[in-house]
């Protein structure tokens, strides 16, 4: 259905439309107005818009132009019996609903009409008699107004007279005050009530300006003389250092009220303030800062234009106090003391900031505190490195005799404790910086954690470089400890190198895991560094660094130094005599004693520094086993052959044995144990001995001397190493090399060999009775 304007009607709830139609029919209103936009008028139905579709008769049941007969005809034509029955049931339900709604509307409106009727009746009852009361009130108000006018008229003259007398009395009081002013001022001067004196004089000043040259000339003169004395006393108070700042500020205010030129005093007062701050700059008590705060506040009130100068003084004060803290850092103060000073300075800066926020003291304090804490952490690591260096340098500077008496094991244990416990002590000390809950420490917590982790990273790296300097592998840097100046790199003792190697192992396996665990438990977080720099502490990198350094110190330095020293001794032994003219051997050569002495020195150092036990193989009957193997009948029968055939046969046997001998691994990886180091040194020395033998040419006696020396070493070296097979193999190689380089390789007879070895053993036992 279209509206009169041709637009489609808005969507409307069926129940709302039905209720509206019921109300319209009940109150007999215009059906077209009640229908609104939802029901079309007959005129609009008669003139449908060109665009609107013709309305169906079945849809016009709610319109005013409803035709029942037409509706029934259309309904019968368009619906079957079942449809008609459904439409009947639906229409009956709608009729019932409409009746119910109409009944409810009637009941609701009826109750409202009854309530309105009762209200109107009550209003009529209450209004009765109100007009009489209002008329009576109006008459009384009129009577009161007339009587008030009569009283005002009768008292007018007297009121004027009273006001005139009151003005005269006030004037007389003022005149009396002027005459009494000099005495009042003198009394104020005696009681030091200068504020009252200024108040009295400024109150009388307008009168003096008007009548001071005539009626009150004497009073004016006496008052001005008294005020000159007041000004003098105020100036004295202003310049007095014993006066509190509040009294001095009050004096300036009073002088300003008297129009005294106080600006001339500002420079002098600021100079006094600066001197006062210099006296207080080394104090951090709350009382001192409270006085300074009050002073600044008073000066800002007295001299508002002095703010810039006060800011400079405040910044200078805190700069000097922080510089004092920096000086204390050179004394290696504990973290608790440093933290107490920084916390006090932060609180003082916050207090001053409340008075002069333009000075930005909290920001300055935060920046300076950050630098101081970072410097303190760096200094602590530097002291730890210095302590370790001093301990190592003292070991280095000790003479060889003292080294034997020093008990290297105790010295090594002391250095290990200093390294490990020193790191733990630093962590405990730095923990105070992140434990506090003050605003200052909370702002710096992440930075402190990064600084501590980065400090350990750099400390271990610097310590590694320091170890290389002590060992002579690299040159010292200008920033290294001055203790290195006394170190002569070309005379670095081997025991120091061995200690450095073992210390590297200890740091890698013990110290770094402890430090890593403590950092993870107490110094986790951080992240203030930029991601491009990576994590501040990388334990894996430090472990690799010390593992590499330890291997260099042990293998490339200590073992090489010992081997070179012994090799020089062997080289001298084999290049000095003429082996081709060597005499028949009478005893074991002296170089064997020197070689064993050097080995004993290596064993003594290694035993005290490196872990592991050296198993001693003491053979009281050491010659017995060799004798039995060399003196059996079959062996003697073979050795009774001719010398030429025996030498040729032995030469062939040696070469055939080499061909069928199983390959033996002589040089293995060096471990940080006593057995591994001593075995490696001994093998390298024997290998050098083999090379020296290959460079010589021997006669029969020279070859026999080598045979005798190697046989004695075979029994003696068993006391130093467990790898007897490798040592026997190398000694055999030396004998083979001498055999190859000999012109007449006839070995010594076993009985003679045993006799010479036993004589050497007896001589050694005679020289050392305590020897087993």
ZAMARGU-4260 file (C-alpha; in steps of 0.2 Angstrom, whole numbers, plus 5000, padded with zeros to 4 digits):
<rodrens>
0) 5000/5000/5000 | 5007/5017/4995 | 5006/5033/5005 | 4998/5050/4998 | 5015/5056/4992
5) 5018/5040/4983 | 5033/5034/4994 | 5033/5017/5002 | 5026/5016/5020 | 5039/5014/5034
10) 5040/4997/5042 | 5029/4996/5057 | 5025/4982/5069 | 5009/4974/5067 | 5004/4975/5086
15) 5009/4994/5087 | 4998/4998/5071 | 4984/4989/5078 | 4985/4998/5095 | 4985/5015/5087
20) 4970/5011/5076 | 4961/5005/5092 | 4965/5021/5101 | 4959/5031/5086 | 4942/5022/5085
25) 4940/5024/5104 | 4943/5043/5104 | 4934/5046/5087 | 4949/5054/5079 | 4952/5056/5061
30) 4955/5039/5054 | 4967/5045/5041 | 4977/5055/5054 | 4977/5040/5066 | 4983/5028/5052
35) 4997/5041/5048 | 5009/5035/5035 | 5003/5017/5036 | 4985/5019/5030 | 4981/5028/5014
40) 4966/5040/5012 | 4952/5038/5000 | 4959/5052/4989 | 4976/5044/4988 | 4968/5028/4984
45) 4958/5037/4970 | 4974/5045/4963 | 4987/5032/4964 | 5004/5037/4959 | 5011/5032/4943
50) 5024/5021/4950 | 5014/5013/4964 | 5006/4996/4961 | 4987/4995/4963 | 4982/4989/4981
55) 4974/4971/4982 | 4957/4970/4990 | 4964/4958/5003 | 4976/4971/5009 | 4963/4985/5012
60) 4954/4977/5027 | 4961/4990/5039 | 4958/5005/5027 | 4943/5017/5028 | 4937/5011/5010
65) 4936/4993/5015 | 4922/4984/5005 | 4917/4968/5013 | 4908/4960/4998 | 4922/4964/4987
70) 4934/4957/5000 | 4924/4940/5001 | 4922/4938/4983 | 4941/4940/4980 | 4945/4929/4994
75) 4933/4915/4988 | 4940/4916/4971 | 4958/4916/4976 | 4957/4903/4990 | 4952/4885/4992
80) 4942/4878/5006 | 4957/4874/5017 | 4964/4892/5014 | 4947/4899/5019 | 4947/4889/5035
85) 4964/4895/5039 | 4959/4913/5036 | 4944/4911/5047 | 4954/4904/5061 | 4967/4918/5059
90) 4954/4931/5059 | 4945/4924/5074 | 4961/4925/5084 | 4964/4943/5078 | 4947/4948/5083
95) 4950/4940/5100 | 4966/4949/5102 | 4959/4966/5097 | 4945/4964/5110 | 4957/4960/5124
100) 4968/4975/5119 | 4953/4987/5119 | 4948/4981/5136 | 4965/4984/5143 | 4966/5001/5136
105) 4949/5006/5143 | 4954/4999/5160 | 4971/5009/5160 | 4963/5025/5155 | 4949/5023/5167
110) 4961/5022/5182 | 4970/5038/5176 | 4954/5048/5175 | 4949/5043/5192 | 4966/5048/5199
115) 4965/5065/5190 | 4948/5068/5197 | 4954/5064/5215 | 4968/5076/5213 | 4957/5090/5207
120) 4946/5088/5222 | 4960/5089/5234 | 4967/5105/5226 | 4950/5114/5227 | 4949/5109/5246
125) 4966/5116/5250 | 4964/5133/5240 | 4948/5137/5250 | 4952/5152/5262 | 4969/5156/5255
130) 4963/5173/5248 | 4958/5179/5265 | 4975/5174/5272 | 4985/5183/5258 | 4975/5199/5261
135) 4978/5199/5279 | 4997/5197/5276 | 4997/5211/5264 | 4989/5223/5277 | 5002/5219/5290
140) 5017/5222/5278 | 5010/5239/5274 | 5009/5243/5292 | 5027/5238/5296 | 5033/5248/5281
145) 5024/5264/5287 | 5031/5263/5305 | 5049/5260/5298 | 5047/5276/5288 | 5042/5286/5303
150) 5057/5280/5313 | 5069/5284/5300 | 5062/5301/5298 | 5063/5305/5317 | 5081/5298/5319
155) 5089/5306/5303 | 5097/5321/5312 | 5104/5311/5326 | 5112/5298/5314 | 5121/5312/5305
160) 5128/5319/5321 | 5134/5302/5327 | 5143/5299/5310 | 5151/5316/5311 | 5157/5312/5329
165) 5164/5295/5324 | 5174/5303/5310 | 5181/5316/5322 | 5186/5302/5334 | 5195/5293/5320
170) 5205/5308/5315 | 5210/5311/5333 | 5216/5294/5335 | 5227/5296/5319 | 5234/5312/5326
175) 5237/5304/5343 | 5246/5289/5333 | 5257/5302/5324 | 5262/5310/5340 | 5265/5293/5348
180) 5275/5286/5333 | 5292/5291/5339 | 5290/5283/5356 | 5282/5267/5347 | 5297/5266/5335
185) 5310/5267/5349 | 5300/5254/5359 | 5301/5242/5344 | 5319/5245/5342 | 5322/5240/5360
190) 5312/5224/5357 | 5319/5221/5340 | 5302/5221/5333 | 5308/5229/5317 | 5293/5222/5307
195) 5281/5232/5318 | 5292/5248/5317 | 5291/5247/5298 | 5272/5244/5298 | 5269/5259/5309
200) 5280/5270/5299 | 5274/5265/5282 | 5256/5268/5289 | 5260/5286/5295 | 5270/5290/5279
205) 5255/5297/5269 | 5252/5309/5283 | 5270/5314/5284 | 5270/5317/5266 | 5255/5328/5267
210) 5258/5338/5283 | 5276/5334/5288 | 5282/5351/5284 | 5269/5360/5295 | 5259/5352/5309
215) 5269/5336/5312 | 5287/5342/5308 | 5294/5337/5324 | 5286/5320/5324 | 5292/5317/5306
220) 5310/5321/5311 | 5310/5310/5326 | 5302/5296/5317 | 5314/5297/5303 | 5329/5297/5315
225) 5321/5281/5323 | 5319/5273/5306 | 5337/5277/5301 | 5342/5267/5316 | 5330/5253/5311
230) 5338/5252/5294 | 5355/5251/5301 | 5350/5237/5312 | 5342/5228/5297 | 5358/5230/5287
235) 5368/5223/5301 | 5356/5208/5303 | 5357/5205/5284 | 5376/5204/5284 | 5378/5194/5300
240) 5383/5176/5297 | 5376/5171/5313 | 5358/5176/5309 | 5347/5162/5302 | 5343/5164/5283
245) 5324/5167/5288 | 5329/5182/5298 | 5340/5189/5284 | 5327/5187/5271 | 5315/5196/5283
250) 5327/5210/5284 | 5328/5212/5265 | 5309/5212/5264 | 5308/5226/5277 | 5321/5236/5268
255) 5312/5234/5252 | 5296/5241/5261 | 5306/5256/5266 | 5312/5259/5248 | 5330/5255/5252
260) 5340/5251/5237 | 5343/5232/5241 | 5349/5228/5224 | 5366/5235/5228 | 5367/5221/5242
265) 5363/5207/5230 | 5381/5204/5224 | 5388/5204/5242 | 5375/5192/5248 | 5378/5180/5233
270) 5396/5180/5237 | 5392/5176/5255 | 5381/5162/5249 | 5395/5155/5238 | 5407/5155/5252
275) 5394/5146/5263 | 5392/5133/5250 | 5411/5130/5248 | 5411/5127/5267 | 5396/5114/5266
280) 5401/5105/5249 | 5411/5092/5258 | 5396/5088/5270 | 5381/5077/5266 | 5371/5079/5281
285) 5353/5082/5280 | 5354/5097/5290 | 5367/5105/5278 | 5356/5102/5263 | 5341/5108/5273
290) 5350/5125/5276 | 5355/5126/5258 | 5337/5123/5252 | 5330/5136/5263 | 5344/5148/5258
295) 5340/5146/5239 | 5321/5147/5243 | 5324/5163/5253 | 5335/5171/5239 | 5323/5167/5226
300) 5310/5177/5236 | 5322/5191/5240 | 5330/5192/5223 | 5319/5184/5209 | 5331/5189/5196
305) 5345/5179/5204 | 5338/5162/5198 | 5352/5160/5185 | 5366/5163/5197 | 5358/5151/5210
310) 5357/5138/5197 | 5375/5140/5193 | 5379/5139/5212 | 5369/5123/5214 | 5377/5114/5199
315) 5394/5119/5205 | 5390/5113/5222 | 5385/5095/5216 | 5399/5095/5203 | 5412/5097/5217
320) 5403/5084/5228 | 5403/5071/5214 | 5421/5075/5211 | 5425/5071/5229 | 5417/5054/5226
325) 5427/5051/5211 | 5443/5055/5221 | 5437/5042/5234 | 5436/5029/5220 | 5455/5029/5218
330) 5456/5022/5236 | 5446/5007/5232 | 5431/5010/5244 | 5418/4996/5247 | 5403/4996/5237
335) 5392/4999/5252 | 5401/5015/5256 | 5400/5021/5238 | 5382/5017/5238 | 5379/5027/5254
340) 5387/5042/5246 | 5378/5041/5230 | 5361/5039/5239 | 5364/5054/5250 | 5369/5064/5235
345) 5353/5059/5225 | 5342/5063/5240 | 5351/5080/5241 | 5348/5084/5223 | 5330/5079/5224
350) 5328/5091/5239 | 5336/5105/5229 | 5326/5101/5214 | 5310/5105/5223 | 5317/5123/5225
355) 5326/5126/5209 | 5319/5113/5196 | 5327/5123/5182 | 5344/5117/5188 | 5340/5099/5182
360) 5350/5092/5197 | 5341/5074/5197 | 5346/5072/5178 | 5364/5078/5182 | 5365/5066/5197
365) 5358/5051/5187 | 5371/5054/5173 | 5385/5057/5185 | 5380/5042/5196 | 5380/5031/5181
370) 5398/5036/5176 | 5404/5033/5194 | 5396/5016/5196 | 5403/5011/5179 | 5421/5018/5184
375) 5419/5009/5201 | 5415/4992/5192 | 5430/4994/5180 | 5442/4999/5194 | 5436/4984/5204
380) 5441/4972/5190 | 5457/4981/5187 | 5462/4978/5206 | 5458/4960/5204 | 5469/4958/5189
385) 5482/4968/5198 | 5482/4956/5213 | 5483/4941/5202 | 5497/4949/5192 | 5507/4954/5208
390) 5506/4936/5214 | 5512/4929/5198 | 5526/4942/5197 | 5532/4938/5214 | 5533/4920/5209
395) 5543/4925/5194 | 5555/4937/5203 | 5559/4924/5215 | 5576/4916/5213 | 5578/4897/5208
400) 5584/4893/5226 | 5569/4901/5233 | 5558/4893/5221 | 5562/4876/5228 | 5559/4882/5246
405) 5543/4892/5241 | 5532/4876/5240 | 5525/4879/5223 | 5509/4869/5227 | 5505/4882/5241
410) 5509/4896/5229 | 5498/4889/5215 | 5483/4886/5227 | 5485/4904/5233 | 5484/4910/5216
415) 5469/4899/5212 | 5459/4905/5227 | 5463/4923/5223 | 5456/4921/5205 | 5441/4911/5210
420) 5436/4919/5227 | 5441/4936/5219 | 5427/4934/5206 | 5415/4929/5219 | 5419/4943/5230
425) 5416/4955/5216 | 5399/4948/5212 | 5394/4949/5230 | 5400/4967/5231 | 5391/4972/5215
430) 5375/4964/5221 | 5373/4979/5233 | 5370/4990/5217 | 5355/4980/5211 | 5348/4975/5228
435) 5343/4993/5233 | 5325/4999/5229 | 5328/5017/5228 | 5323/5027/5213 | 5341/5029/5208
440) 5346/5011/5208 | 5330/5005/5199 | 5334/5017/5185 | 5352/5010/5183 | 5348/4992/5186
445) 5349/4985/5168 | 5364/4995/5165 | 5373/4989/5180 | 5369/4971/5175 | 5376/4974/5158
450) 5392/4982/5165 | 5395/4968/5177 | 5393/4955/5164 | 5403/4965/5151 | 5416/4968/5165
455) 5419/4949/5168 | 5421/4947/5149 | 5434/4960/5147 | 5442/4955/5163 | 5445/4937/5158
460) 5451/4943/5141 | 5463/4956/5148 | 5469/4943/5161 | 5473/4931/5146 | 5483/4944/5137
465) 5492/4947/5154 | 5496/4929/5155 | 5504/4930/5138 | 5514/4945/5143 | 5521/4936/5158
470) 5525/4921/5148 | 5535/4931/5136 | 5524/4927/5121 | 5518/4945/5118 | 5523/4962/5123
475) 5515/4972/5136 | 5503/4987/5132 | 5505/5004/5140 | 5489/5002/5150 | 5496/4986/5158
480) 5501/4985/5176 | 5517/4993/5181 | 5522/4977/5189 | 5527/4970/5172 | 5541/4983/5170
485) 5551/4972/5182 | 5548/4956/5172 | 5563/4951/5160 | 5554/4942/5146 | 5570/4934/5140
490) 5572/4926/5158 | 5555/4919/5160 | 5556/4903/5172 | 5548/4888/5165 | 5539/4885/5182
495) 5529/4902/5179 | 5524/4896/5162 | 5518/4879/5169 | 5508/4889/5183 | 5500/4899/5169
500) 5495/4884/5160 | 5487/4876/5175 | 5479/4892/5180 | 5471/4893/5162 | 5464/4876/5165
505) 5457/4880/5182 | 5449/4896/5176 | 5441/4887/5161 | 5435/4872/5172 | 5431/4880/5188
510) 5431/4899/5189 | 5420/4902/5173 | 5406/4890/5178 | 5405/4898/5195 | 5404/4915/5188
515) 5392/4910/5175 | 5381/4902/5188 | 5381/4917/5199 | 5378/4929/5185 | 5363/4919/5180
520) 5355/4918/5197 | 5359/4936/5203 | 5363/4947/5187 | 5350/4940/5175 | 5341/4953/5164
525) 5350/4968/5158 | 5347/4971/5139 | 5352/4990/5140 | 5365/4987/5127 | 5361/4988/5109
530) 5358/4971/5100 | 5372/4974/5088 | 5385/4972/5101 | 5378/4955/5106 | 5377/4948/5124
535) 5389/4956/5136 | 5396/4939/5143 | 5399/4924/5133 | 5406/4910/5144 | 5409/4898/5129
540) 5421/4911/5120 | 5431/4913/5136 | 5432/4895/5139 | 5439/4892/5121 | 5451/4907/5124
545) 5458/4899/5140 | 5459/4882/5133 | 5469/4888/5118 | 5480/4898/5129 | 5483/4883/5141
550) 5488/4872/5127 | 5500/4885/5121 | 5508/4888/5138 | 5510/4869/5141 | 5515/4862/5124
555) 5522/4876/5114 | 5531/4884/5128 | 5534/4874/5144 | 5538/4857/5135 | 5547/4866/5121
560) 5558/4876/5134 | 5562/4861/5144 | 5566/4850/5129 | 5577/4864/5121 | 5586/4865/5137
565) 5590/4847/5138 | 5593/4846/5119 | 5607/4859/5121 | 5615/4849/5135 | 5614/4833/5123
570) 5620/4843/5108 | 5635/4849/5118 | 5639/4831/5124 | 5639/4824/5107 | 5648/4837/5098
575) 5662/4840/5110 | 5671/4823/5109 | 5678/4814/5094 | 5667/4798/5094 | 5678/4790/5081
580) 5693/4790/5092 | 5683/4786/5108 | 5691/4776/5122 | 5685/4760/5129 | 5670/4764/5141
585) 5674/4763/5159 | 5658/4770/5167 | 5642/4778/5163 | 5645/4795/5155 | 5643/4811/5166
590) 5630/4818/5154 | 5618/4804/5159 | 5619/4811/5177 | 5615/4829/5170 | 5601/4822/5160
595) 5593/4813/5175 | 5596/4829/5185 | 5586/4839/5173 | 5572/4826/5173 | 5571/4827/5191
600) 5569/4846/5190 | 5555/4843/5178 | 5547/4830/5189 | 5549/4842/5205 | 5540/4856/5196
605) 5526/4846/5188 | 5523/4836/5204 | 5519/4852/5213 | 5508/4861/5200 | 5499/4848/5189
610) 5487/4834/5196 | 5491/4816/5195 | 5503/4804/5204 | 5519/4798/5197 | 5521/4780/5201
615) 5539/4775/5206 | 5546/4759/5200 | 5560/4756/5212 | 5569/4740/5208 | 5581/4735/5221
620) 5586/4720/5210 | 5585/4730/5194 | 5601/4722/5188 | 5595/4705/5192 | 5582/4704/5179
625) 5593/4711/5165 | 5607/4700/5170 | 5596/4685/5169 | 5590/4690/5152 | 5608/4693/5146
630) 5618/4679/5155 | 5608/4664/5151 | 5618/4650/5142 | 5610/4651/5125 | 5614/4670/5125
635) 5632/4667/5130 | 5634/4654/5117 | 5627/4665/5104 | 5639/4679/5110 | 5654/4668/5109
640) 5654/4669/5090 | 5666/4679/5081 | 5664/4697/5083 | 5662/4700/5064 | 5649/4688/5062
645) 5640/4693/5077 | 5640/4711/5072 | 5634/4707/5055 | 5620/4696/5061 | 5614/4709/5074
650) 5613/4722/5061 | 5602/4711/5050 | 5592/4706/5065 | 5588/4724/5069 | 5583/4728/5051
655) 5572/4713/5050 | 5564/4717/5067 | 5560/4734/5061 | 5551/4727/5046 | 5540/4715/5056
660) 5538/4726/5072 | 5521/4733/5075 | 5520/4752/5073 | 5520/4761/5090 | 5512/4777/5093
665) 5525/4788/5102 | 5518/4805/5103 | 5500/4807/5109 | 5490/4822/5114 | 5497/4831/5129
670) 5486/4831/5144 | 5486/4842/5160 | 5493/4828/5171 | 5510/4824/5178 | 5512/4808/5168
675) 5508/4816/5151 | 5519/4831/5153 | 5534/4821/5160 | 5532/4807/5147 | 5531/4820/5132
680) 5547/4829/5138 | 5556/4813/5140 | 5551/4806/5123 | 5556/4823/5114 | 5573/4822/5123
685) 5576/4804/5118 | 5570/4809/5100 | 5583/4823/5100 | 5596/4811/5107 | 5593/4799/5092
690) 5595/4813/5080 | 5611/4819/5088 | 5618/4801/5087 | 5614/4800/5068 | 5625/4815/5065
695) 5640/4807/5072 | 5652/4793/5067 | 5657/4780/5080 | 5671/4768/5083 | 5668/4752/5093
700) 5671/4760/5109 | 5660/4775/5105 | 5646/4763/5101 | 5649/4753/5117 | 5648/4769/5127
705) 5631/4774/5119 | 5625/4756/5123 | 5631/4757/5141 | 5622/4774/5143 | 5606/4769/5135
710) 5605/4753/5146 | 5608/4763/5162 | 5594/4775/5156 | 5583/4761/5153 | 5582/4756/5171
715) 5583/4774/5178 | 5569/4782/5167 | 5557/4769/5173 | 5555/4779/5189 | 5548/4794/5179
720) 5535/4787/5167 | 5523/4773/5166 | 5525/4771/5147 | 5540/4759/5148 | 5536/4752/5131
725) 5538/4769/5122 | 5554/4773/5132 | 5562/4756/5128 | 5557/4759/5110 | 5566/4776/5109
730) 5581/4770/5118 | 5582/4755/5106 | 5581/4768/5092 | 5596/4777/5099 | 5606/4761/5100
735) 5601/4757/5082 | 5606/4774/5076 | 5623/4772/5085 | 5624/4754/5077 | 5621/4761/5060
740) 5634/4775/5062 | 5647/4764/5069 | 5662/4757/5059 | 5664/4742/5070 | 5647/4739/5079
745) 5653/4726/5092 | 5642/4728/5108 | 5648/4725/5125 | 5647/4708/5133 | 5632/4707/5145
750) 5643/4703/5160 | 5654/4718/5157 | 5638/4729/5154 | 5630/4723/5170 | 5646/4726/5180
755) 5648/4744/5174 | 5629/4747/5178 | 5631/4740/5195 | 5646/4750/5199 | 5636/4766/5194
760) 5622/4761/5205 | 5633/4758/5219 | 5642/4775/5217 | 5625/4783/5217 | 5619/4774/5233
765) 5636/4779/5241 | 5633/4797/5237 | 5615/4796/5242 | 5613/4785/5258 | 5595/4789/5260
770) 5591/4782/5243 | 5581/4766/5243
</rodrens>
